[in-house]
């Protein structure tokens, strides 16, 4: 999946111009309840400005009143340009890596011409991961010495029960070659699934029922 599919488009965002005052920036940030906002000029992403950075710079300035500091300074002199945009044709997996490297709450998205398209937020990325990997579905964990053979035995049972597998993950326990097989499933009562598996000699080590919607 490409980042453009889950980004928040520019038309749904509040952005700031470099020529605006810090007073306007702080007012807008506080009004919306955000920590920072993108700064855009001529359809190009310039950077972002945060309320924390504004407060820090006010303290460093030595100005007697904050109101005067905010009115007399422009965003362009305080914008953080360290976060680099990614193209909208980037895969979501690559964008996830960019999040770890930037430690930002959002990543700016541009097209191949460099025109600002929107932002990808951590929330949007995590919601996608939750959906794709079935993190809200029932979970069972089984240990096995031999992954392929055990997986076939498990899927044979689940197929007969019309159970849907939403995710399968394998982890090396680093103990005597034992593999941990974690499955997310839907379509049947998890306790019935566990009972049927154990009737076939498959020991279920962990059971995590799906979280009920609030």
N, C-alpha and C positions, 0 to 999 in steps of 0.2 A: 504494500500500500504506500502511496506517495503522500507527503506531508500536506499537499494542497487539499487532500480529502478530509482532513481533520483540523485544519487551521481555522482560526477566527479571521474572516476576511476584513480587509481594511475598512470597508463601508460600515462595519459594526463596531469599529474602534473609536476611541477618543484619542487623538494625537495632538501634539504640540508643535509649534513652529519655533525655530531658533531665535527669532526676533522678539518673541514674547518675553514679558518680564517674569522674574522668579515669583513674584506675587501671583500672577495668573497661573503659573505652573502649580504652585503649592495649593492654591484655592481649588483648582480642578482635581488634583490628586486626592485631597482631603474630601472633596465633595463626592467623589466616586468611591471612596473607601479603598483605594489601591495603595500600593507601596511605591509604584513608579509608573511612568507613562512613556510611550515611544515618542521620539522627536523626528519629524519628517519635514523635508524641504524639497519642493519641486518633484514630488513623487519618489524621492529617494530617502531611504532610512539613514538618519544621521547617527542616532544613538538613543539613549534613554536618560531620563532624569528622575531621581528619587527624592522623596521628602527627607530621608535620613541624610543624604548628601547635602541638601540645602541647609539643614540645621547645622551640620558639621562646619560648613563653610561660613555660616553666619558667626558661629562661635570663634572661628579662626580670624575673622575679619576685624574684630575689635569694635565694630559699629555699636553705638549706644542703643539704638532702637532697631528692632528686627524689621519693622514696617519700612523704614528708610532703606535698609539693605535690600529688601525684596523689591521695592519699587525701582531702585537705581541700577539693578543688575539684570542682564539678559540671560536667557536660557543658554544661548550659544557659548557662553563662557564657562558653563558648568555641566554641559552634557557629557555623559560617559560614552565614549566611542569604542570601548574595548570589546563589545559584543558584535561579532560579525554575522551578517545575514547568511542564510542558506537558501538554495534555489528550491522552488516549489516542486521540482521533479525529483527531489531527494527522497530516498526511502525512509520510512518511519524509523527503522532500526538504526540508520545512520544518525538521524536527528536525536535519538535517545542518547547516543554517545556524545553528541554535541552538548546536551544538557549537563552531563557529568563533567565535561571539560570546562563549561562556562559558569556553572553554579548559579544559573539564572532561572527565574520563574517563567520566563518566556524566551522564545527564539524568534527573531524577525525573519520573515519569508519574503523573498523577491523572485521575480521571474528572470529569464535568461538575459533580459535587457536591463536588469538592475532595478526595475520598477517595484516599489514596495507593494506587496500583495496582502500582508496580514501578519499574524503571529501564531506560533504554536505554543500552547501553554502546557505546563506540567500536568494540569488537571485533564486536559484532552488526551494527552499521551497515556496517562495512567488508566483513564476510562477505557481506552482502546485495548490496553494490555489486559485489563480485567475481563473484557468481553471476549477477546481472542483466545485467551488462555483459560477461560471458564473458571475464573477465580471465585465466582459466587456460586458455583455448583458443588454438589456433594463430592467429597474426596475420600479415596481409600488408598492405603499404602500397603504394599506387599514386598517382602524381601525374597530374593532369589539368587541362586548361584549362577544360573544360566538365563540370560535375559530373553532371548528369542523364544526358547521353548516355553518358558513360563508365560510370556505374553500371549502365545497362541492358546494356552490352556485358559487363560483369563478371558480372552476375547470370545472363545467358543461358548463359555458360560453366558457372557453378556449378550451375545448375539441371540441366544435362545430366549433371553428375557426381553428382547427388544430394547435394550439399554443403549443410549447414545453416549459415546465417548467424546467429550469436548476437549480434552487435553491429556497427553501422556508425557511424562518426564522420567528420565532415568538418572540416578545419582550413584556414584561410587562411594560406598560407605568406608572404603579403605580398611575394611576388616575382613580378612580371609577371602577376598574376592566377592563378597556379598554385594549385590546390586539392590538399590531401593527403587521400586517402581511405583510412581505416584500417578493415579488416574483421577480425572474429574469426569463425573458422569451425571446424566439426567435420564428421566424416563421411567424410573422405578423407585420404590421405597429402598433406601440405602441399606436398611437392616435386612430386607429380603435378599438383596444382592449379596451381602456379607454371608448370610446363611447358606445361599446356594454355592458360593465359592468354597466355603469351608466344607460343605458336603462333598465337594470334589477334591478335597485334600489341599486346598489353597488357603494358607493361613494369612488372614488380614491383620496387619500389625497396628494400623491406625485408621480410625473412622472419624471424619469431620463432616457432619451434616451441613447442607447449604444454609446460609443465613436467610432467615425469613424477611421478606420485604416489610419495611416499617409502615 
